[in-house]
Amino acid sequence: MLKKVFFRLLHLAGYYFRYSSVLHHPSKKEMAPGSVVKFDTAETAFLERSAASFNYSIDYSLGYRQKAPYLVRLSNVYFLGHTGALVMEGKLVVESVFDTSRLAKSPAFKTPALLTPKYKSGLYTSVLHLPWAEKNNYHWFFDCLPRLYFLLLQVSEPLHIIMRRDLPDYQLQTLQFILRDHPNAQVVFIGKHEKWELAEFILPSFVANSQSGFLPAPIAAWLRDKVWQGYHVQPGSRKRRLYISRAAAKTRRLLNELELLALLARYGFDVVRAEELSYQQQVQLFFEAEVVIGPHGAGMTNVLFAAQCQVLEFHPANLIKTHYFLLCKGLDFPYSAIIGSAGDVQENYTVDVREVELWLEKRFGE
């Protein structure tokens, strides 16, 4: 009895330290089969080097398995407004926050928060993924929006999609683009200090894996088309060469960027500073790109909206990430990487400009 009272007090404080899984829930329905992505020798070598930089905690060189996407229909659950996490029978649902690695870092799992309960009738769902997708476009386009693909195909009854009121403009815009052809789906807003008790909830699985921008071809095509159409993207008068600068960022900056920019200017590259552009402008710019160069960071997410391009990505030697290599693999875009010096405490580093020059000469001449 005392144990039940103790857990109830913790739950009233928004604190959940136990978790559960819905992988074997009787209502789970797979939407498509899983698959295995194969790599050539050079790609495997890059993935091995990446795995070594992470002490092999993630090793896609051993094989990349695209999970089978699924939907799970649940009853009598709580939805937490400050994280997007789902609670079932007093336990956090792992699959609502991605996986156990993100569960351990989720505010819903480690930080008490006073949340006002409210009861809601009807059918609900959500693709919120906080704090990761709060302001980060990578997590929005790869962790959040792809989860709607099968859900919207399968559900024709009235559906409430729970989102936060403080969505960035580009998130609300692109969500609206996706819902235009689905009048049965309505966005409803939850406060960050609320938790809703829901009689019915459909949990859509995450599509992309950890450190991966790989999306199955039908989902990638659907997402690209929705955003292109929503922003009225038009073919440009010329193909663009883009360099994504992180000069204004706090981390992962190129310390010798000025030297690099002098080289890129000779090859007609435009410098992209995402913070100076609207999201419509960013999508239009990348749609026109024939080549994109830049250090690893969220700015590379917009490669998703290129019609067709080559990608050259920079990494510090001690932290080689696979997100955009796998994005390009899924889109069938040529991808290259240049590994720079070891990053400092803020992951800032240098690259060999001569190595970049050789890459450019091979593709474009002088």
ABEGO torsion letter per residue (X at the ends): XAAAAAAAAAAAAGBBABBBBAAABAABBBABBBBBBBBBAAAAAAAAAAAAAAGGABBAAAEBBBBBBBBBBBBGBBBBAAAGBBBBGGBBBAAAAGBAAAAAABAAAABBBBBBBBBBBEBBBBABBOAAAAABAAAAAAAAAAAAAAAAAABABBBBBBBBAABBAAAAAAAAAAAAABAABBBBBBBAABBBBBABBBBBBBABBBGBABBBAAAAAAAAAAAAAAAGBBBBABBBBBBBBAAABABGBBAAAAAAAAAAAAAGBBBBBAAABBAAAAAAAAAABABBBEBBEAAAAAAAABABBBBBBBBBAABBBAAAAAAAAAAGBBBBBBBBBBBBAAGBBBBBAAAAAAAAAAAAEX
